[in-house]
Protein backbone atom coordinates (compact mmCIF):
# COMPACT_ATOMS: atom_id res chain seq x y z
CA UNK A 1 0.00 0.00 0.00
CA UNK A 2 1.28 3.47 -1.02
CA UNK A 3 4.86 2.25 -1.56
CA UNK A 4 5.37 0.71 1.88
CA UNK A 5 7.04 -2.70 1.82
CA UNK A 6 4.82 -5.72 2.42
CA UNK A 7 3.95 -6.43 6.02
CA UNK A 8 6.02 -9.29 7.47
CA UNK A 9 4.01 -12.47 7.79
CA UNK A 10 4.24 -12.49 11.60
CA UNK A 11 3.17 -8.84 11.96
CA UNK A 12 -0.06 -6.86 11.74
CA UNK A 13 -0.61 -4.00 9.28
CA UNK A 14 -2.56 -0.97 10.46
CA UNK A 15 -3.25 2.13 8.38
CA UNK A 16 -3.29 5.37 10.34
CA UNK A 17 -4.41 8.65 8.80
CA UNK A 18 -2.67 11.80 9.98
CA UNK A 19 -4.71 14.97 9.53
CA UNK A 20 -1.80 17.14 8.36
CA UNK A 21 -0.42 14.57 5.86
CA UNK A 22 -2.06 13.58 2.58
CA UNK A 23 -0.54 10.07 2.63
CA UNK A 24 -1.63 7.39 5.13
CA UNK A 25 0.86 6.06 7.64
CA UNK A 26 1.22 2.32 7.00
CA UNK A 27 2.20 0.71 10.29
CA UNK A 28 3.66 -2.73 10.92
CA UNK A 29 3.14 -3.93 14.47
CA UNK A 30 4.06 -7.00 16.49
CA UNK A 31 0.97 -8.47 18.18
CA UNK A 32 1.10 -10.59 21.31
CA UNK A 33 -2.29 -12.08 22.24
CA UNK A 34 -3.39 -12.23 25.86
CA UNK A 35 -2.41 -15.22 27.93
CA UNK A 36 -4.44 -16.18 30.99
CA UNK A 37 -4.39 -19.30 33.13
CA UNK A 38 -1.71 -21.25 31.28
CA UNK A 39 0.38 -22.86 33.96
CA UNK A 40 3.21 -21.41 35.95
CA UNK A 41 3.88 -18.19 34.04
CA UNK A 42 2.07 -14.95 34.90
CA UNK A 43 -1.01 -13.78 33.04
CA UNK A 44 -0.69 -10.81 30.66
CA UNK A 45 -3.04 -8.80 28.40
CA UNK A 46 -2.77 -8.43 24.61
CA UNK A 47 -0.13 -5.99 23.40
CA UNK A 48 0.94 -4.26 20.19
CA UNK A 49 4.42 -2.93 19.54
CA UNK A 50 5.01 -0.58 16.61
CA UNK A 51 7.90 -1.97 14.54
CA UNK A 52 7.75 0.33 11.48
CA UNK A 53 5.71 3.29 10.24
CA UNK A 54 5.87 4.14 6.54
CA UNK A 55 4.87 7.16 4.53
CA UNK A 56 5.31 5.87 1.00
CA UNK A 57 8.53 3.85 1.22
CA UNK A 58 10.15 5.80 4.09
CA UNK A 59 10.08 4.40 7.64
CA UNK A 60 9.47 7.39 9.92
CA UNK A 61 9.20 5.46 13.18
CA UNK A 62 12.20 7.31 14.62
CA UNK A 63 10.46 10.65 13.99
CA UNK A 64 7.29 9.80 15.92
CA UNK A 65 6.84 10.98 19.50
CA UNK A 66 6.34 8.39 22.25
CA UNK A 67 2.76 9.67 22.66
CA UNK A 68 2.00 9.16 18.94
CA UNK A 69 3.52 5.66 19.03
CA UNK A 70 1.39 4.75 22.04
CA UNK A 71 -1.74 6.13 20.36
CA UNK A 72 -1.09 4.06 17.21
CA UNK A 73 -0.43 0.92 19.26
CA UNK A 74 -3.66 1.38 21.26
CA UNK A 75 -5.77 2.02 18.14
CA UNK A 76 -4.28 -0.99 16.37
CA UNK A 77 -4.83 -3.18 19.45
CA UNK A 78 -8.44 -2.04 19.69
CA UNK A 79 -9.00 -2.91 16.03
CA UNK A 80 -7.30 -6.29 16.42
CA UNK A 81 -9.40 -7.16 19.47
CA UNK A 82 -12.61 -6.27 17.62
CA UNK A 83 -11.59 -8.62 14.82
CA UNK A 84 -13.13 -11.99 15.50
CA UNK A 85 -10.67 -14.10 13.51
CA UNK A 86 -13.36 -15.28 11.07
CA UNK A 87 -12.81 -12.52 8.54
CA UNK A 88 -15.13 -10.03 10.22
CA UNK A 89 -15.58 -7.84 13.23
CA UNK A 90 -17.53 -8.56 16.40
CA UNK A 91 -20.78 -6.68 16.83
CA UNK A 92 -20.64 -3.98 19.48
N, C-alpha and C positions, 0 to 999 in steps of 0.2 A: 504494500500500500504506500503510495506517494513517494517511492524511492527508498523506503526503509528496507533493510535486509529482511529475509524471512525470519519469522519467530522460531527460535530453537524448539525442537520437538518436546522438550521437557519444561517449557515455559508457557506463560499465558500472555496473549496479546490484548492490550487495552488501548483504545483510541480516546485521547483526551483533547478536547477543544479549548484553546486558549483564546480569550476574547480579543486580545490585541494582535494576534497572529493569524494570517489567512490560511496557514497550513495546519492540519491536525498534528498533534504530538502522538506518535506511535510508540507505545511503551511495551517493553518486554519485562515481565515480572516472574519471579520465582514464587510458586504457590506451595504452601505447606498446609495440608488439611488438618483439622483438629484431631486430637487423639485423646480419648477419654477411656479410662478403665481397662487398659491393656497391660496388666501385669505390674511389674516392679518400678517402671519409670513414671515420672510425674505426668499428670494431665497437662495439656496445653491447647489454647484456642487456635483456629486457623490464622495464618499470617500470609502477607504478600511482601515481597522485597523487590523494589525497583532495580532492575539490572541494566537497563538501557532505555533511553528516551530520544527518539529520532524526529527531527524535522527534515523532511526529504531523506537524504542519506547521511546526515550528520548527527552523531550522538551528542546531545547536549546535557546529558545527565550531570556532568560536573559543573554546569552553569545554574542548575536549579537549587533553590534554597531548601534547607531541611524541611521547612513548613510545606513547601510545594510538593516535595517528595512524599511526605506523610499524607497529604491530601490525596495525591494520586493513588498511593497504596491503599488507603481506606476506601476510595471510590471503586477501585478495581476489586477489592475484597468483597465489598457489598454486592457488586454485580456477579461475582463468582458464586457467592453464597445464595443468590436468588436463582441461579442456574440450577436446574434440577438434574442435570446429567443425562436427560433423555432427549436433548435437542431443543428444549424449551425452557421457559422460566416458570417458577412457581407462582401461583396466584397469590396476591396480597390482599 
